[in-house]
Amino acid sequence: MAVQEALTVPGSPARARSWSQTHILVMFLGPAAAYALIFLILPYASVLRFSVWSVENYAINQELTTANYWRIVENPLYRAAIRNSLLVAVIVTTASVVVGYALAVYIAFFAGRARSALYFLLIIPLWTSFLLRAFIWRMILGRQGILNSALLWVGVVDKPVDVLLFNMFSVCLTLTYVFIPFVALPVYAALEKIPKDLIEASMDLGGSVWITFRRVIIPLSLPGVVTGAIFTFCLSLGDFVAPTLLGGPDVLMVSSVIINQFGAAFDWPMGSALAVIVIVIVATGVALATQLERRNG
């Protein structure tokens, strides 16, 4: 009863503490909640709303329909775009994890005094534009590029090779180069947090280098691997720059189709339906990766 009376009396210490806690919650959680509402919830809700509408005579019909999703299922063009995007995302994620993990392990355990310099070199590509990095690979892989010039100079080929550019290989290679730091950095951070005593204890108990790496280092660095893989998968699945510059007409990605639907085709409902499919795929991938991390945690 005394606490209740204190809360009801204006100016009481308990009431002042209650107001103070409320202000602190609003101060710290308010901006985050506003950000989530403005930049996440409302845009996703808008995309979902447009996806169940249709277009008639270049005018959006706001009657609910599932025709857009059925068109995605029935049209081989849309299925091919989603399939290509998934294939590229899986290849890029796998390659980035393998190379990024090896690079992080080398920097963390074997670089020695060069650790800081290698870490700095790993970050430098992130300072440049994504578009510039993709365009550089177009110059490297082109008929007059560095790679073809080197092959001609060595004598491996008699004329420039065309298979290096404007195909899925060039897209996957470029995206792997771009996203390797997104894997190496969180893995390196996870490796740095591993207590050295655990590694020494494993070695003292007779564990070989491979057993220590497989049973100690890999499980403890798995959170960094999952984080990097999620970033790489999500960003490569919806990338538009690399397929446009290096993919050519034979590599149709879902991002290109979505942009075309919102642009030249003026079919916002279809573009929104494709975007919803991409969001579902990304959310599923994140959920599976999180479950894997928890299971091995």
N, C-alpha and C positions, 0 to 999 in steps of 0.2 A: 504493500500500500504506500509506503514511503517513497518508493521509486516511482510509482505511478503519479503521486502528487507532485514530485519534483519535476516530472516530465510535463505536467500541465501548468506549472507555475512559470509565467513569463520571466525570462532572465535567469532561470535556475542554472547551475553548473551542468547538470545532466543534459538539459535542453541545448545548452551552448555546445557541448561536446557532440551531440547528435547533429546539429547544424554544421559543425566543423567537419565531421566525417562525410556528410552529404556533399559539401563543397569540394572536398578532396576527391571524392568519387567522380563528381562532375568534371573536375579539372583534368583528371587523368584519363577517364574513360570516355568523356564527351567527345574529344577530337577523334578518337579511334572509332567510336560508334558513328559519328558523322561521316567519316571517311568510308566506312563499310556501307553505310546507307547510300551515299551519293555515288561512289565509284564502283560498288560491287552489286548491292541488292537491286537498286533501281535500274542500272543498265541490263543486268541479267533478266529482270522481270520484263523490261521493254523488249528484249530480244525474244523471249518466250512468247510474249503477247503477239508480236509481229509474225511469229512462225505459224500461228494457227489462223492467220488471215490469208487472203488471196489477192491477186491482181486481175482486174478486168478493164481492158481498154486504157491501160496506163494509169488506172486509179485503184487505190487500195480498198478492197472490200473487207469491212470489219466484221463479217460473219464468221463464226467459228467453223474451222474445217481442219481435217487431218490430211488433206490432199497433197500438201507439200511433202510430208514424210513418205507418203505412198509413192510419190514421184521419185524420191531419192532411192527407194527400194527397187523400183521398176526400171529406172533409167540406168543403163550400163555406164554412161559417162560419169554420173555422180558416184557410182560404186567404185569405178576405177580411180577417181580422184581420192576418195577416202582410203582405198587400198594402197595407193602409191604413197600417200602421206603417212600411213601407219608403217609401211615398209621402211621408208626413209627414216622415220623417227626411231624405229627399233634398231636399224643398222647404225645410225649415228650415236644413239645412246650406248649401245654395246661397245662400239669402237672407242668412244670418248671415255667410258668407264675403264676399259683395259689400259689405254694409253695414259689417261689422267691418273689412274691409281699407281701405275709403274713410275710415273714422273714424281708423284707425291712421295712414294716410298724412297726413291733415290734422294730427293731433296731432304727428307726428314732423317734418314739414317746413314747415307753414304756421301753426301755432298761435302761435309766437313766445313772448312772455312768459306767455301763457295756457296754455302746455303743461302745467305742473304742476297747474293748477286743473282742466283738462279731464281729465287722467289721474286725478285724484282723483275727479272726478264719474263716471268710467267704472268705478271700483272700488266706489263707494258702494252700488250695487244688490246687490253680492255680500254685503253685510253683513246684508241682510234675509232673512227666510225665503222659500224658494222657494214655499211654499204661500201666503204673503201676497202675493207678486208675482202669482201666477196669479189669486188671488181679486180683486185690484185690477182686473185686466183684465176680469173678469166684471162688475164694477161699471161699468167704462167702456163696455163694449159692450152692456150690458143695455138693456131698453126704457126704463128710467128713468135710464140712465147718462149720462155726460158727453157722449158723442158724439151720442146721439140728441137730447139737450137742445140741443146746439149746432146740429144740423141743423134742428130745429124753430124755434129762435130766428132762424136765418138765413132760413128759409122754403123750404129745399130740399125738405122733405117736409111733408106735412100731418098725419101720424101717426107714432108710433115705428116704426122699421124692425126687423123680426125677423131679417133675414138676417145680422146682424152677430154673432150668438151661437148657440151650440149647433150648430156645424158644423165642418168641417175648416178653414175660413178662420180662425175664432177660435183653434183649437188651434195652427195654424201661426204666426199672428201672435204669440200669447203665447210660444211656445217660441222664436221668433226674437228677441223682446225679451230673453228670459232668457239666451240663449246668445251674443248678440253680444259681451259681454265675453270669453267663452272664446275667441273668434277674435281680437278686437282686441288683447288683451294679448300673446299670443305673436307676433303680426305686428309690433306696436310694438317688442317686444324685438329681433326680427330686423332691423327697419329701423334701430334704433339702432346695431346692430353693423356696418352697411354703412360702409366707409371713405368719408369725404367726398371723398377724393382721386379715387376711381373715378368718382364723379358729375361732378366738375369736369373730369376727363380726357375723359370722354365728351362733355361740352359743348364743351371746347376743340377736340376733333377734328371738330367740325361736327355732332354729333348733336343733333337737336331734343329738346325736352322729352319728346315721346311716345316717340322712339327710346330715349332714356336710361331712361325708365320701363319700356319693354317689354324692353330687352336687358340692363339693369343691375339696376334695382331689383326687378323681379318675380322674376327667377331667384334673386337673393340672399335675397329674403324668402320664398321658397317653403317652407323648413322651418317657418316660423311658420304659414303658411297650412295646411300639412298637419297640423301639431299641432292647430290650432284646429278644422279640419274633422273630425279623428278624434274629438276630445272631443265636438263637437256631434252628430255622427252617432250615436255610441254612446249618449250620454245621451238624445237625442230619440227614438231607436228604442225604448228601453225605458221611456220616461216614463209615469207613471200619473196624476200629479196633474192636469196640464192636460187630458187627455181626459176625466177624471172631472168636473172642474168646468166645462169649456167645450165639451166635445165633444158631449154629448147622446147619445141612443140610436142615432143614425145613424152615428156615428163609432166603430166597434168597433176597438180597438187590441189588439195581442197581449198587452200588459202586463195589461190588464183581464181577458182570458181566463185568463191564467196565475194571477192572484190568485184568480179564481173557482174554478179547478180545485183550488187548494190550500186554499180556504176552504169555500164552501157545497157544492160538488160532491164534496169529499173524494176527488178523483181525482189523488193525488200523482204517479203515473206519467205521466198525460197532461200535467199541468203541467210535469213535468220534461222530457218530450219536447219540448214547446214551448220551454222554456228552452234546451234543447240547440240547437234550430233558431236561436234568437236569438243564441246564442254563436257558432255557425258563421257566421251572417251578419256579425256584428261582426268576427270574426277575419278573414273574407274581405275586408271593407272596409278593415281596418287593413293587411292584407298588400298590397292593391292600392295604397293610399295610400303605403305605404313604398316599394313598387316604383317608383311615379311619382316620388317624391322622389329616389331613387337614380338614376333614368334622367336626370333633369334636374339632378342635382347636379354 
